[in-house]
Amino acid sequence: MIIVLRPESTEAQIQHILERIAELGFKPHISRGELRTIIGVIGDESKLRAEPLQAIPGVEQVLQILKPYKLASREMRREDTTVEVGDPATGVKPVRIGGGSLLMIAGPCAIESAEVLETIAGQVKAAGANLLRGGAFKPRTSPYAFQGLGEKGLQILREVGHKHGMPVVTEVMDPRQVDVVHRYADMFQIGARNMQNFDLLKEVGMTRKPVLLKRGMSATVKDLLMSAEYILSEGNPNVVLCERGIKSFEDSTRNMLDLSAVPNVKGLSHLPIIVDPSHATGRPDLIPSMACAALAAGADGVHIEVHSCPEKALSDGPQALLPSQYSALLKQLRRIADLMGKTF
């Protein structure tokens, strides 16, 4: 349920409305715009009638929302949300996502060493990437595969990102890792396997640090938005969604890239959404065309794995682009961005 307030509503009236919602056993979420203030009412709508709320002074309109994702819905916020990643205090210029600004995430799957990451970071930055990625904690199918460098990897990522003036994003896998990742990264990544790890979602939601939320391997668009709702409901509005392919019967690609999810999400939610064609296809020969298609579909950016020597990569080497291939791709993406009226 959404309560639209009158333009002349006083602070005392607004406070009374918030208190009344809490008395009824619901959680209020206030959003102040330039022209209007609205209050989202979080809880089971079937147990709350609109008429009593309509009678409260300062209320102009009460809107019933049947969608279970209230804060993520277009009804809650008509204009697109923009998210900024990076802290100017660290000397790194923030990156803006949404509202015509595109996010270009690039880097290796895993942080292997300072030397390797340094080489890749310089090359992707020169090509036009604006956010550096690298995994310090790796969720692997096999317990015997490379699991990441942990905090040492986070230190390397932070140092290399700072040197090249790039904000950094890395995956957090467990609520117990949130504090350490928070110290080093500019953005949390919630991977596909953790999209419905609700304790983890709530933990990152209690921070104000931006979150890149990847769609689960068997998740619907509704499932993805419900997971975003967990983060938003804890007070963190800085959520960027990511389509990275879902499981299907097709076995010629790693996953099935659902590009319809991009305009679908855009119609249902105000949150920005990017596409990861690397994990979606698992094939370097398909990544460029799918990245171009993603921007044409309206995505707010792309997430691409790049490695200077894929054959020596400790994780996901077969799906990584070479830096020269990435540079050529970004030239194509710039042309499409110009046509779409967007920039990066």
Backbone torsions as a table, in degrees:
resi	resn	phi	psi	omega
1	MET	NA	141.3	178.8
2	ILE	-124.5	132.3	177.7
3	ILE	-107.0	118.9	177.4
4	VAL	-94.8	124.2	-177.4
5	LEU	-91.0	155.5	175.7
6	ARG	-69.5	147.5	-179.5
7	PRO	-57.0	-30.5	-176.6
8	GLU	-92.9	9.2	-179.6
9	SER	-57.6	136.9	-179.5
10	THR	-89.3	164.1	177.8
11	GLU	-62.9	-34.3	178.3
12	ALA	-65.2	-40.7	178.3
13	GLN	-65.8	-42.1	179.4
14	ILE	-62.2	-43.6	179.1
15	GLN	-62.9	-38.8	178.6
16	HIS	-64.0	-40.5	178.9
17	ILE	-63.1	-44.1	179.5
18	LEU	-61.8	-42.5	-180.0
19	GLU	-66.3	-38.7	-179.0
20	ARG	-66.3	-40.5	178.0
21	ILE	-61.3	-44.3	179.2
22	ALA	-63.8	-38.4	178.5
23	GLU	-60.5	-33.8	-178.8
24	LEU	-79.4	-1.6	177.4
25	GLY	89.2	19.8	180.0
26	PHE	-115.2	164.8	-178.3
27	LYS	-106.6	119.1	179.1
28	PRO	-86.7	146.5	176.1
29	HIS	-135.1	111.7	-173.9
30	ILE	-93.5	140.1	177.6
31	SER	-133.2	118.3	-176.9
32	ARG	-102.9	117.6	176.5
33	GLY	-102.4	-179.5	-179.2
34	GLU	-66.5	-36.5	-175.6
35	LEU	-110.1	-25.9	-174.8
36	ARG	-137.8	152.5	169.7
37	THR	-114.6	132.1	177.5
38	ILE	-126.6	154.8	179.7
39	ILE	-125.2	122.3	174.1
40	GLY	-87.1	135.0	179.5
41	VAL	-107.1	113.7	-175.4
42	ILE	-97.6	124.7	-179.4
43	GLY	153.2	-173.6	-178.4
44	ASP	-77.5	106.0	-176.9
45	GLU	-60.9	-27.7	-177.4
46	SER	-64.8	-16.5	-178.2
47	LYS	-102.1	8.0	-177.9
48	LEU	-132.4	125.3	178.3
49	ARG	-92.9	145.4	-176.9
50	ALA	-76.3	-31.1	-171.6
51	GLU	-58.7	-46.8	179.8
52	PRO	-61.7	-34.9	179.3
53	LEU	-70.1	-34.4	180.0
54	GLN	-62.4	-24.7	-176.4
55	ALA	-84.1	-8.0	-178.1
56	ILE	-74.1	132.9	178.5
57	PRO	-56.8	136.3	179.8
58	GLY	98.4	-13.1	-179.2
59	VAL	-89.8	129.7	177.1
60	GLU	-97.7	-42.0	-175.4
61	GLN	-153.4	144.7	175.8
62	VAL	-119.3	122.7	-176.7
63	LEU	-111.1	126.1	175.6
64	GLN	-79.0	134.3	175.8
65	ILE	-122.0	120.3	-179.1
66	LEU	-87.9	-17.6	179.2
67	LYS	-66.4	137.0	-179.3
68	PRO	-73.5	-21.1	175.9
69	TYR	-94.1	96.2	-173.8
70	LYS	-84.1	-50.5	-176.7
71	LEU	-69.5	-26.8	-179.5
72	ALA	-86.2	-7.7	-171.4
73	SER	-81.6	157.6	175.0
74	ARG	-64.8	-29.1	179.6
75	GLU	-64.6	-33.4	-179.8
76	MET	-74.7	-36.5	-177.1
77	ARG	-144.7	110.6	-175.8
78	ARG	-73.7	-40.1	-178.8
79	GLU	-80.1	152.4	179.3
80	ASP	-65.5	138.4	173.8
81	THR	-78.0	139.7	171.5
82	THR	-114.5	142.3	-178.1
83	VAL	-121.7	134.8	175.9
84	GLU	-108.0	131.8	-179.5
85	VAL	-117.3	124.8	179.6
86	GLY	120.1	149.7	-178.3
87	ASP	-115.1	114.9	180.0
88	PRO	-56.9	-25.5	-178.8
89	ALA	-64.3	-22.9	179.8
90	THR	-87.6	-1.9	-179.2
91	GLY	87.5	5.0	179.9
92	VAL	-105.9	124.9	-179.1
93	LYS	-67.1	128.3	179.9
94	PRO	-64.0	151.0	176.3
95	VAL	-104.6	133.6	-179.5
96	ARG	-100.7	135.1	-177.7
97	ILE	-123.0	127.1	-179.5
98	GLY	96.4	167.6	179.5
99	GLY	64.4	28.3	179.7
100	GLY	99.2	-7.1	178.6
101	SER	-101.5	126.7	-174.6
102	LEU	-98.4	142.6	177.6
103	LEU	-97.7	124.2	177.8
104	MET	-117.2	93.4	179.7
105	ILE	-89.0	132.6	178.0
106	ALA	-149.8	153.8	178.3
107	GLY	150.3	177.4	-178.7
108	PRO	-75.6	160.5	176.4
109	CYS	-60.3	-48.8	-177.5
110	ALA	-123.8	148.1	172.6
111	ILE	-79.0	115.0	-174.9
112	GLU	-100.2	-38.4	178.7
113	SER	-166.9	162.5	178.6
114	ALA	-62.7	-38.6	-176.5
115	GLU	-65.9	-45.4	-179.3
116	VAL	-65.6	-46.1	-178.7
117	LEU	-65.7	-37.7	178.5
118	GLU	-59.6	-44.9	179.8
119	THR	-62.8	-48.0	-177.6
120	ILE	-66.0	-41.9	-178.0
121	ALA	-60.6	-44.2	179.6
122	GLY	-61.8	-37.8	-177.4
123	GLN	-74.1	-42.5	-179.3
124	VAL	-73.0	-32.8	176.5
125	LYS	-63.9	-43.6	178.8
126	ALA	-62.8	-32.2	-179.5
127	ALA	-75.1	-24.9	179.4
128	GLY	128.4	1.6	177.0
129	ALA	-63.7	145.3	-179.1
130	ASN	-121.2	1.6	175.9
131	LEU	-144.6	126.8	-177.6
132	LEU	-93.4	133.4	178.8
133	ARG	-119.6	157.2	177.0
134	GLY	178.5	136.9	-176.5
135	GLY	-92.7	129.1	174.8
136	ALA	-100.6	-30.0	174.5
137	PHE	-118.1	116.7	-171.8
138	LYS	-110.2	121.0	174.2
139	PRO	-83.1	106.0	-176.3
140	ARG	-110.2	147.4	178.5
141	THR	-63.1	-38.4	179.0
142	SER	-99.6	134.8	177.5
143	PRO	-69.5	-10.8	-178.5
144	TYR	-95.9	-6.4	179.1
145	ALA	-78.2	164.4	179.9
146	PHE	-58.0	124.1	-173.9
147	GLN	-100.4	0.1	179.6
148	GLY	101.3	165.9	-176.7
149	LEU	-92.4	-2.3	179.0
150	GLY	65.9	-140.2	-175.5
151	GLU	-62.1	-33.5	176.1
152	LYS	-58.9	-40.5	177.2
153	GLY	-64.7	-38.6	177.7
154	LEU	-63.0	-40.1	177.7
155	GLN	-61.9	-43.3	179.0
156	ILE	-62.9	-45.2	-179.4
157	LEU	-59.8	-44.7	-179.4
158	ARG	-63.9	-44.3	-178.4
159	GLU	-65.7	-44.3	-179.5
160	VAL	-68.0	-41.6	177.7
161	GLY	-60.3	-43.8	179.5
162	HIS	-63.9	-41.0	-179.5
163	LYS	-60.7	-38.5	-177.2
164	HIS	-96.9	5.1	177.7
165	GLY	67.2	34.2	-178.3
166	MET	-118.8	130.1	169.4
167	PRO	-61.8	158.9	-176.2
168	VAL	-127.3	148.2	177.7
169	VAL	-129.0	140.6	178.4
170	THR	-150.7	157.9	-175.2
171	GLU	-80.9	139.1	171.1
172	VAL	-113.8	130.5	-171.7
173	MET	-108.5	-15.1	-170.5
174	ASP	-148.4	144.0	177.2
175	PRO	-54.2	-29.6	-179.9
176	ARG	-70.7	-14.3	179.7
177	GLN	-94.2	-9.0	-172.5
178	VAL	-58.8	-45.1	-177.1
179	ASP	-61.9	-45.7	-177.0
180	VAL	-70.4	-39.5	178.0
181	VAL	-67.2	-37.1	178.9
182	HIS	-58.8	-34.6	-177.7
183	ARG	-68.6	-30.1	-172.2
184	TYR	-108.8	-33.2	-171.6
185	ALA	-95.7	154.5	174.8
186	ASP	-91.9	-16.4	-177.8
187	MET	-150.6	133.8	173.1
188	PHE	-80.7	142.7	167.1
189	GLN	-113.1	127.8	172.5
190	ILE	-102.3	113.0	-175.7
191	GLY	-74.3	169.7	-176.9
192	ALA	-56.5	-39.5	-177.7
193	ARG	-69.2	-19.0	-177.6
194	ASN	-109.7	10.3	-176.3
195	MET	-57.7	-30.7	179.1
196	GLN	-112.7	27.6	170.7
197	ASN	-84.5	86.6	-167.7
198	PHE	-66.1	-32.0	176.0
199	ASP	-64.1	-39.9	178.1
200	LEU	-67.3	-41.7	178.7
201	LEU	-60.8	-42.7	179.2
202	LYS	-66.5	-36.2	-178.8
203	GLU	-65.8	-45.6	178.1
204	VAL	-72.2	-25.2	176.9
205	GLY	-66.7	-27.4	179.6
206	MET	-78.2	-8.2	171.2
207	THR	-93.3	174.6	172.9
208	ARG	-111.0	10.3	-178.6
209	LYS	-75.4	138.5	179.6
210	PRO	-57.3	148.3	-177.3
211	VAL	-126.8	128.0	172.4
212	LEU	-97.5	110.6	-174.1
213	LEU	-105.4	112.6	-178.4
214	LYS	-88.1	144.4	178.6
215	ARG	-70.4	135.8	179.1
216	GLY	-66.8	159.3	-173.8
217	MET	-64.6	-25.6	179.0
218	SER	-126.4	24.6	-174.6
219	ALA	-92.3	143.0	172.1
220	THR	-81.5	169.0	175.3
221	VAL	-61.6	-37.9	176.9
222	LYS	-61.7	-42.7	177.8
223	ASP	-58.7	-43.8	-180.0
224	LEU	-60.7	-45.1	-179.1
225	LEU	-69.2	-32.6	176.0
226	MET	-66.4	-36.3	176.3
227	SER	-66.7	-40.0	175.9
228	ALA	-61.5	-34.9	-179.8
229	GLU	-60.6	-36.6	177.8
230	TYR	-59.0	-43.5	-178.6
231	ILE	-69.0	-47.3	-178.8
232	LEU	-62.3	-38.8	-176.2
233	SER	-68.3	-17.9	176.4
234	GLU	-88.8	1.6	174.8
235	GLY	102.9	4.9	179.4
236	ASN	-102.0	108.3	-177.0
237	PRO	-86.4	-3.8	-169.7
238	ASN	-93.5	72.9	-177.0
239	VAL	-116.6	131.1	174.2
240	VAL	-119.3	126.2	-179.5
241	LEU	-86.7	157.9	179.8
242	CYS	-142.3	121.3	171.7
243	GLU	-87.5	121.8	-176.6
244	ARG	-131.4	21.0	177.7
245	GLY	92.2	148.1	179.7
246	ILE	-126.3	162.7	-178.7
247	LYS	-72.2	142.0	174.7
248	SER	-150.3	-175.4	178.5
249	PHE	-79.0	-12.8	-179.8
250	GLU	-69.4	129.7	-177.2
251	ASP	-115.9	7.6	178.3
252	SER	-85.5	-11.5	174.3
253	THR	-127.7	162.3	-177.9
254	ARG	-62.7	-44.6	176.5
255	ASN	-141.1	-179.0	175.1
256	MET	-105.4	115.7	-179.4
257	LEU	-76.1	117.7	-178.7
258	ASP	-96.7	83.8	-178.6
259	LEU	-69.8	-20.3	176.7
260	SER	-64.7	-19.6	178.8
261	ALA	-61.9	-28.7	-177.1
262	VAL	-65.3	-60.7	177.7
263	PRO	-66.7	-27.0	177.1
264	ASN	-62.2	-50.9	178.3
265	VAL	-62.1	-40.5	-178.4
266	LYS	-60.2	-33.3	178.3
267	GLY	-77.3	-30.9	-175.6
268	LEU	-91.4	-27.8	-170.5
269	SER	-137.1	156.4	176.7
270	HIS	-90.0	-5.2	-174.9
271	LEU	-76.0	145.4	175.0
272	PRO	-68.3	152.4	178.4
273	ILE	-138.0	133.6	176.5
274	ILE	-116.5	174.0	-177.8
275	VAL	-127.0	139.1	177.2
276	ASP	-112.7	92.1	-179.2
277	PRO	-76.4	-12.5	179.1
278	SER	-68.5	-55.0	179.2
279	HIS	-72.9	-27.7	-178.3
280	ALA	-67.4	-44.0	-176.2
281	THR	-100.7	-35.1	-176.3
282	GLY	69.2	11.2	-175.7
283	ARG	-132.3	117.7	-179.8
284	PRO	-57.4	-29.6	-179.1
285	ASP	-70.7	-21.1	-179.7
286	LEU	-98.0	-18.6	-174.3
287	ILE	-59.2	-47.4	-178.2
288	PRO	-59.1	-47.3	-177.8
289	SER	-65.4	-37.5	179.8
290	MET	-72.2	-32.3	175.6
291	ALA	-66.4	-41.9	178.0
292	CYS	-64.4	-42.7	179.6
293	ALA	-63.6	-34.1	179.9
294	ALA	-62.9	-46.0	178.8
295	LEU	-65.6	-38.0	178.8
296	ALA	-65.1	-29.6	178.7
297	ALA	-77.7	-9.5	177.9
298	GLY	107.3	10.9	-179.3
299	ALA	-63.8	152.7	-179.8
300	ASP	-92.6	18.4	177.6
301	GLY	149.7	178.0	178.1
302	VAL	-135.9	154.2	-177.4
303	HIS	-121.6	112.5	-172.7
304	ILE	-130.7	135.3	178.0
305	GLU	-85.9	133.0	-177.8
306	VAL	-131.8	136.3	177.8
307	HIS	-142.8	139.5	-178.0
308	SER	-71.9	-21.2	177.8
309	CYS	-149.4	80.6	-175.1
310	PRO	-54.0	-32.2	-177.5
311	GLU	-68.2	-17.2	178.5
312	LYS	-105.2	1.4	-177.9
313	ALA	-64.4	141.9	179.7
314	LEU	-82.8	-10.1	-179.2
315	SER	-155.0	129.1	173.0
316	ASP	55.8	32.9	177.1
317	GLY	-57.6	-41.6	-176.7
318	PRO	-60.5	-19.4	-178.4
319	GLN	-105.4	8.0	-177.3
320	ALA	-90.9	141.3	171.9
321	LEU	-82.7	150.1	169.2
322	LEU	-73.7	154.1	179.0
323	PRO	-55.5	-37.3	178.6
324	SER	-65.1	-37.6	177.6
325	GLN	-68.0	-38.3	179.4
326	TYR	-65.9	-41.0	179.3
327	SER	-61.9	-43.0	178.5
328	ALA	-64.0	-39.8	179.7
329	LEU	-63.5	-43.5	-177.9
330	LEU	-65.2	-26.7	174.1
331	LYS	-65.4	-40.0	175.7
332	GLN	-65.2	-43.9	-177.3
333	LEU	-64.9	-33.6	177.6
334	ARG	-63.1	-39.2	179.8
335	ARG	-66.0	-41.1	178.2
336	ILE	-67.8	-40.7	178.2
337	ALA	-59.2	-40.3	178.5
338	ASP	-61.6	-42.3	178.7
339	LEU	-64.1	-34.4	-177.9
340	MET	-85.7	-3.5	-178.7
341	GLY	73.2	30.8	-178.4
342	LYS	-123.5	163.9	-177.5
343	THR	-137.9	158.7	169.1
344	PHE	-150.9	NA	NA
